[in-house]
């Protein structure tokens, strides 16, 4: 009988020769020819298969912990760097499947999460993945996903999407309901072609009662794809973190720093202290300290924590929860600047003149101990003469010097003239069960503005320091408005009786003069909203294009590394520039800086949209008991299909469909953002005062439908002055008559 190979020899040969893995190939490789020897070889292969060391595929064998050179894979979501990875659809080993990097080439079809592909694999070493995959062909398309309310029927059921703009239901076969009950919130994916005009779906997740306390923000989290579960490796890294030692840090524990945050703050990442400058060359000036949590000590480049933080980009805040960028053991404990405990920090000492100009700055990596965790209302009350047991001991030595320094910073702000928008922030109060108790506008104190000015100055110092050190960083960029948006703002201003000068280089001071003209008038809120809408969206970029809104040439985010990845990058750049440790900006960080800027800018927009949608849903839930009631408001948007109205009481936005606007044909003018009545000449534009009736409130979508009752204090005129009579006319005939008629703009 021919000499049989050992099991180890067979395993090694199959690993080295994955394309020659049939029993015949193995027998030939080891010179096994006789019938008895082949029977023994077959027995060996069967034992290896039973032990899990080999996996049989039709007539060939392979190592169970390896993949064949051609495999079927399922594409996963892109990682934080935008790279595609995949998992094998067939994996028989007990350990986790290998990480597979999908390398696309020019001409390959676009791939997305859920796609099934046939790919050629090549093993790699020295990488964070085991294989590289080259596409052979795409086997299927990425399934369309939706979130909606399941409506059961004897055939299975239908899903009503929760998106405001979605008007088509999805059909669910009886065997694809996943046991969902009528009225339950579900996640589904398209599973087949349209039938009777409806696409077919299968339910992939049941999310419970859509009216439940968790549903509102949960809908937004699912809808916008916000990562809300930390991988086990990330949690393990966070749990293993230990308090930072003093080491080579500057000891700032004797400095009476305090944190001042909202009363419901979930993390505390910035602390401040100020005292008069004793330098005679700076009369009336101050020394201002801003200390920020040293997140870079715990979240190091390339770690699982770092990859997940980069993927999330920022924390997302909802009225009932927060989806943090970092696990709670860091964001709520080790990185949070709690009172009377030692915490590592990155701090900047700034010399400020009596006119609020920053004369110099010095950065340090230190250890601090907060003397108090305070909230805005508490601090303001202390300054106004109503100190409590916590603020009374801090009033003279800590709080009053801070406010005095703020007076200097205000003078600097007046000279700089940043954009001065007045847009109140809504506050939604929830019961323990998640029901909306009230909707109000947050009070804004000088304490808020004090912290804002301190943080702005620290951010400027960080940008200037890294420019001086010639280290790469992420700037916070805000470019000036486009000419088209400025023209639209000018139209609104002129229609409201105000002016915005033309033919000059736009400065924030020009916009502030426009806002000052409107202050105290009925157009105050309109001009503030219109000015905000004319602005470009701020973003992150390795290139410095300045910050138009703040009227600053150099600006970077430094003050919130617990909740923004951009700030962590700036901290690492400072560590690298000053040689403060090995946890500074890595070569990988630098190489991917542009990608990181785009990723976190997109993540910021995603969070803003999710937060906005959640507020809309809470407002709709709050108003759902008041359908049929009347409200006052202002027109906040004009479209061909109707008017958007911002209600005075809650700030909620609702839609008046064009059919409800009036009893005549209306022409839409996109340039002036107006609707003009063909018969009456009534022109409805942004800012018009209206009285409306709430016709419908849908909490699950956040949609409000309104009926127009009055405009500018008067009833709607009907055709030829007969209110309430509807006489439809052809647009062509109406337009011809309009050319002969003077249009009356009813604005004041």
N, C-alpha and C positions, 0 to 999 in steps of 0.2 A: 504494500500500500504506500502510495506517495506520502511524503512528510507533510502533515497538516500545519498550517500557520497558527500562531497563537491568536487569542482574541484581540490583544493589543496590536498585533501586526495587521490584522484585518481592519481594525478601526483606523489605524494610521494610513493604510493604503487607500481606503475610501475617502479619507479627508484630503489626501494628496491628489486623488484622481476622481473628482466628483462626477465627471462625465462618463466614466467607465465603471459603473456601479452595479451591473447586472451580475447574477450568479455565474454566468459564463465568463464574464470579464475577470471576476475574482479568481475563478478556477484557473484561467489561463495565466494570470499574473503569478500564481504560486506553483505553476507546473503540475496541477492536479488533473489527471486524465482518466484514471480507472473509475469504474462504477462505484466500488465500495468507498473510495476516497471522496467521490462526489456526494455520496449519501452522508458521510461524516461532515463534509463541509456544509451541507444543507442543515445538519443538526446544529452546527456551531452558529450559523447565521440565525437560526430560529432562536437559539438561546440568547444571542445578543439582542435580538428583537424583543424577546420577552423581558430582558433586563432593562429595556429602554435605551440601550446604547446605540441601537440602529433603528431606523424607521424604514418600513418597506413601502415603496411607491411602485405599484404595478409590478414590473419584473426587475426592479433595481432596488438597491439599498443605499441609505445615506446615514451619516452621523445624525442622531436625533437632536444634538445641540448645534447643528450647522444647517445651512440652507443649500439647496441645489443651485447650480449656476443660473438657471432660468426659473423664476418663481412668480407666483401671483401675489401682488401686494395691495394693501389698501392705504391710500395717501392720508396722512394726518394733517392737522392744522399747521400752518407755517409757524416756526419758532420765532422768538423775539427778533432775530436777525433777518427774518423773512425767508429762511431756508426751509425746503420741503423735506420731510421725513416720512417714512412709511413703516408699516408693520406687516409681517407675513400673515396671510390668511390661513396657512396651515403650519402649525407649530406644535410639536408633540412632546418636547422636553418639559421637565417640571419647572426649570428656571424661567425667568422673564425672557421674552423674545428679544433678539438683538436689535440694536438701533441701526436703521438703514437710511442713509442720506441719498435722496433722489437728485441726481445730477442731470439737469435739463440742458438740451442743446438747441441751437437756433433751428427753428422749424418744427420743434416739438409742440404738440397741442397744449393749451393751458390746462394745468392740473389744479384741482381744489380738494378740500377735505372731503373724504368719503369716496373719491374716485378709485376704481379698481384698475390695476395696470398689470401687464405682463412685462417683466423687466429682467435684464441680464445683470447678475450680481458679481461683484469683485470684492474679495476680502481686503481690508486695509488695516494697517497698524499705526499706532501713534496718534490716533484721532479719538474723538469722543463718540465715534460710531464704529460699528464692526464691518459694515458693508457699504459700498457705493452701488447705486442702482442706475442703469441706463435704460430709458424707456424703449421697449420694442413696439408695443401698441397699447392704446387705451381700451379697456374692456367695458367701461360703463361711464355714465355721467354722474356728476355730483348731485345728489338729491336735494331738491328745494325743500327748505324747512319753514315751518310756520308755528306760531303760537295762537291758540284760539280756544273758544268755548265749545265743548262737545255736546251735541244734541242727539240723543239716542232715538233710534227708530227700529222697526222690526227687521229692516235690512242691514242694520249695523248702526249707521248714524251719519251726521254731518258735523263739520267743524266750521264755526263762524270766526273768522280771523279777528284779532283784537286791534290790528292796525287801522288807524283812522281812514287811510286811503284805500283800504281793501274792501271791495264790495262783492266779491265772489266767494261762495262757500266751497268747501271741499267734501267729497263723498268718502266715507269710511266703510269698507266692507265688514261684514259681521265677524270675520276671523282676524280683523286687524285693529280691534278696539282696545286691546290690552286690558279689558275689564273696566274701562272707564265708565263712569256714571253720568247720567244726564246733568248738564250744567257745570261739569268739572272743567277746570283749566287744564289743557293738555298741550304737549309739544308733539308735532307730527312731521312726517316727511312725505313728499310725493312718491307714490309707489306704482303709478301706471298712467296710461294716457287718459285724456278726457273722455267722459261718457255722459251723454245728454248735456254737454256743455260744461260739466263740472270735472275738475281734476280729481284723481283718486289719491288718497293718502292712507298711511298707516300710522297709528299712534306709537310714539317711541318713549314717551314719558308722561306720567300723570302728576300734575302739580297742585291738585287740591281745589278748594273752594276759591273762586276768583274774588269773592267778597271778603275773604278771610284777612286777618291782620297782616299776613306776610305776602299777600298776593300782589299788592300794588308795586312795591319795589322789586319783587321777584319777577314780575312781568318785564320790567325794564332791564333787569340783569340778563334775563334770557334773550330778550328781543335784541339787545345791543351787543350781545356776546361778551359781557364783562366777566373775566375769570373770577369766580367767587369761592373756589376750593383750592387750598394749597396742596401741592404734591407732598407725599410722605417725606421725601428727601429734604424738602424745604423746612417742614416742621421739625424734623430731626436736627437739622443744623441750628435752627432757632432755639430749640430746647437745650442744646448743648452749650449755648452761649453763657459766658460768665461775666460778672461785673468787671469793667476795665480797671486796671491798676493805675496808680498815679504815675509811676515810671518817670519818663523824661518830660511829662506834661508840666506846664506852668500851673502852679497852685493858685487858683482864683477863688478858693472856698471862703475866704474872708470878705470877698466883694459882695455887698448886699444886693445881689441880682434877684429879680422877681419875674414871674410869668403872669401875663394878663391875657386872658382868653375868653371866648364865649362861656356862659354859665354851663352849657352842656358839652364842653370840649371833650373830645375823645382822646386827644393826644396833646402834649405840650412840648413843642420843639424850639421855642425861642424865649429868651429871657433878656431883660434890659436893666440898665442902671445908668444914672447920670449924676454928675456933681459939677459945681462951678470950677472952671479952669483957673488955677492959681498962677499961671504964667502971665506976667504983666504985659507981654506982647499981644495977648488975646483978651482985652478988656471986655467983660460981659459975656465971654464965651463959656463953653462947656466941654467936658469930657464925657462922651457917650460910649457906653459899652453895649454891645449886642452879642450875646452868647447863644450858639445854636447846637442842638444835639449832635454828637459825633457818631452819626450812623455808619460812616465809613469804617469805623473800628470793627463793627459787627458784620457788615455786608461787604465782603471783599471781592475783588474782581474775579470773575469766572466761577464763583461759588454757585450752588443751587439757589441760594437766597438772592444772589445778584441776577441770575438769569430770570427768575420769576419776577423780581421787582422791575426789571427792564421790560418784560413782557406786559406787565400791568401798567407801567408808566406813571401811574398816580393812584391815590386813593379816591374812591367815589362815595359821595355823601348823599344819603337819603334821609327823609324825616324820621324814619324808624330804624335805620341801621347804617353802618358804614361797611363798604367793601375795601379793606385796607391794602396798601401796597406791600406791607410787611406783616408777618404774623404778630398776634397780639402780645406775645411774650417780649417782643421788641418794641412795637409801636405803643403799647400801653404800659410797658414797664421799663426795661433796661435802657431804651432810648428816650423815654419820656422824662422831662425835667421836673420830677415831682419835688415838692418842698421838703427841705431838711434831709435830703439824701444826696450822697456824692454821685455826680454824673459826669462822664467825659463830654467835652464840648469843643467846638471850633468857635473862637471868639475874635472880635475885632474891636479895637480901641480907637475911637475917632475923636479928633479935636474939631469942634464946631465953633464958628465965629458967632458974634452977637446977631449977625444978619443971616444966620442959618447956612453959611457956606462950610463945606468940609475942607479944613485946612490940611489935614494929614490923617493917616491911618496906620495901624499896625495889627497884623494878624498873629494869632497864637493858637496852639493846640493845648488845651488846658483841662483842669478838673474844677468843677463848680459845685455849689450847693445852694439851691434856690431858698430864699428867705420867706417865700410865700407864693402859693398858687391862688391867684386872684382872678375875678371876672370883671368885665367892663363896667357893669352897673354898680358893682361894689366899689370899684376905684373911683368912679365919677361921684358917687354918693359921699365918699370920704373927702374929696376935694371940695364938694359943695357944702361941707359942714356936718355930714351925718356919718362919721366914721364908725365902724363896728369894732368888735373886739379884735378882729384880725388886722384891720387896716390902721387902727389907732396907733399902734407902736411903730408903724412904718411911715406914717404921714409926713412928719417933718424931715426925716433923714433920707427917705426913699421917694415917696410919691410927689411931694412938692418940687424937689429938684427936677424930676422927670417932666412935670408940666411946665416948669420954667424953660427947660431945654426945648420942649415942644413949641413954645412961643417963638423961640429963635428959628426953629425949623419952619414954622409957618411963614415967617418973613422971607426965608429962602424960597419957599414954595411960591409966594406971591411974585417974587422976582422972576422965577423960572416959568410960571404960568402953564402948568400941566392942564390937560383937559379936565374941566370941572363939571362933571355930570352929576345930576341929582336924581338917582334912580333908587327908590326905596326897595328894600329886600323883604320879601314875604316870609312870614313865620307861620308854619302849620303846627298846631298843637294836637297831639294824638292822645287818646286814652290808652290804658294798658292793653286793651283788646284791639288796638289799631284803628279805632274809629276817630274821624276828624272831629275835634271838639270846637276848634275855632281857627279862623284864618285872620291874621293880623299883619301889620308891617313892623319889622324890627326897629326898635329904638336905636338911634345912632348918636353916640356920645363923643365928646372930645377924646375920651379914652381910646375909642376905636381909631381916631385919626392920629393920635399920638403914636400908637404901635405901628400904623401904616407908614408914617414918616420915618420912624426909626428903621423899619425893615427896608424901605426904599433906599435909604442912605447906605445901609450895610450891603445891599445888592450892588449899588454903584461901586462901593469900595472893592468888592470881590472882583468885579469886571476889570476895574482899573489895575488891581494888583496882578491879575493874571496876564493882562496886556503888558505890564511892566516886566513880569517874569518871562514873557514870551512863551507861555504855556498854552496848549489848546484848551478850549472850553466851549460850552454851549451858551450862546447869548440868547437873551429873551428879546425877540425882534417884533416891532410893531411899525409897519410901514404906513406912510400917509395915504389918505383916501384916494381912490381913482377919480379922474376927471368926471366920469359918468355919475358916480355916486355923489360927488360934490354938486353937480348940476341938479340932481334930484333933491338934495337937501336945500339948495337955493330956491327951487320951485316951491317947496313946502314953506320956507321962510317968507317968500314974497306973498304967497297966498294967505299967510297969517298976518301980513302987514309989517314984516320985518325985513331986514336986508343983510345979505352976506356978500361982502365986497368981492369983486371979480378982478381978474387980471393981475394978481400978485402971488408971490410965493406963500402958500398957505402955512400959517402957524396956529398952534393951539390957542394963542391969544385971540385970533380972529373968531374962532368958534366960541370962546368964552364970552366975547362981547355979544355975540348973537344970543347965547343962553342968558346973559344978563338982561338983554332987552325983553326977553320973554318971562323973566322971573316975576312971579306974583300975578301974571295974567292967566287967562283961561287957556293959553297955548303953552304954558310952562312945561307940562308933562309931554305934550306932543313934540316940542322942539328937542327935549332931552332924548326921547325915544328915537326921533328921526336922526339926530346927530350920532347916536350910538349905532344905528343901522348903516350909517354912511362909512363907519370905520371898517378897516380891514381887520381880519382876525390875527391876533398875536400868535407867534409860533417860535420854535426853537431852531437855531441854526449855528453852525460853527463859524459862519461869517457874520461880521458885525454890520448891521444896517440901521442901527439906532432904534430908539423907542419913541415914536411920534407922540403917542398919548401922554407919556410922562415928560415929554420935552427933554429927553436925556440922550446923550451920544453913546454912552457905554452903560449897559445894563445886563445883569445876569441874575438868575435865581439862586440864592445862597441860603435862604432863611427857613426852608421847610423840607429838609431831607427825609423826614419820616413819611411824608405823603407825596413827594415829587421826586422822580428819578433824576430830573435835570439838576437839582440841587446837590444830589449825591455825586454827580459827575464833577460839579464845580468844587466840592470839598476834596475830591480825589486829586483834582488839578492843583489845588493849594498845597496838599500834602506832598505831591511830587515836586512842585516848585520850591518848597522850603526844605525838602529832605526830612520830613517828619516821620517816616516809616516806610515799610514795604507795601502798605495798603493804599498807595496812591494810584494815580491814573496808569493803567497798564497799556502795553503796546496794542493789545486787542481793543481796549477802549478807544484809543486814538485812531486806529485803523477803521473802526466802525462808527466814528462820531457822527458822520452825516446820516447813516442809517438810523442810529439811535435818535437823532433829532427828529427824523420823520416819524419813527415809531411812536415816540412819546407825544408829538404834536397830534398825531391821529388819535392816540389814546385819550388825550385831553378832550378832543372834540366828541369822542364817543361817550365819555363820562358826562359832559355837559348836556348832550342830547338825552341820555338816560335820566339825569336829574330833572331836566325840564319836563320830560314825559311823565315822570312820577308825580311832580307837582300838579300837572294838568289832571292826572287821574284822581289825586286826592281832592282837588277843587271840584271836579265833577261829582265825586261822591258826596262832598259837603253840600253841594247845591241840588242834589237829586231829590231831596225832600221839598224843594221849593219850586218845582216845575209849576208854571202858571203864574208865578209872582213877577212883578215888574222891577226893573233895575235901571239905573242911569249909568252912562258910560261915554266913552269917546271912540270914534272910528280910529282904529290903529292900523288898518290895512285895507286896501282897495284892490279887488281883482275883477275880472270879467264875470266870474261866477257869483260874486257877492261881496259883502263887507265883513271885515273882522272888527269886533268891538271889544275893547278892554273895559271891564266892569269896574266902577269906582270902588265898590265895597270890598271886593276880594282881589282885584287885579287879574281875575280870570279872563281868558280870551274865548270869545264865542263867535260863531259864524251866522250872519244873516244871508240866507240864499238869495240870489237875485230875484227870484219870484216873490220874495217877501219885501223887497225894497220899496216898491211903489206900483201904482196902477197905470204904468206907461212903459214904453220901451226906453231902456237906458243905454247910452253909448259909453264905452270904456275908453278913457284916454290914459295910456300907459305912461306917457311922459309926465303929465301933471298928477298922476295917480288919483283920477276923479271918475265918477259916474255922472253923466249928464242926461237929464230927462228930455225925451224928444218933444213932449207936449208942453211941459211947464217951464223948461229951461233950468229946473232945479239942479244945482251942481253939488254933489256930495263928495267931500275930500277928507284927507287925513285930519284928525282933530275935531271933526264935527261932533257936537253934543247930541246924544240920542237917548231916548227912553225905549226900552225893549222889554219884551215878555220872554221869559225862559220857556221854550217849547219842549226841549228835550235835554237831558243830562245823562250821559252814558259813562259810568265810572270805569268800566273795563277798557275803554279806548281813550277816555279823557275828553271826549267830544261834547261841546255845548252847541245847541241849535237855538237861535233867537228869532223873534218876530219883531220887526220895527214898528213902533207905535208913534213916536214923535221924533222930529229932528229940529234942532235949534229951538226947542220949546214950543213948536207948533205942529199941528196935525199934518200928515202928508197930503199934498194937493193931488187931486185926481185929474183926469183929462179935462181940459178947458175949465179948470177950477172946481170940478164937481168931485168932492172927496168920496171915496168908497166905491165909485163906479169904475168898472174895468172895461176899457175899450181898446183891444189890441190893434196895433197898426203895423203895417209892413215897414221894415227898417229903411228901405229905399225911399218911401214916401216921407217918412219921418225925417230922414236926413235932408231931403230937399227943402222941407219947411223950416228945419233948423237953420239953414243958411240965411233965411230972411229974418230970423228972430235974434234979438239980443239976449245972450245968456246971462242970467242973474246968479252970481255966486253968493250963497248965503253962508257966511262964515262967522259973523260976529253977532 
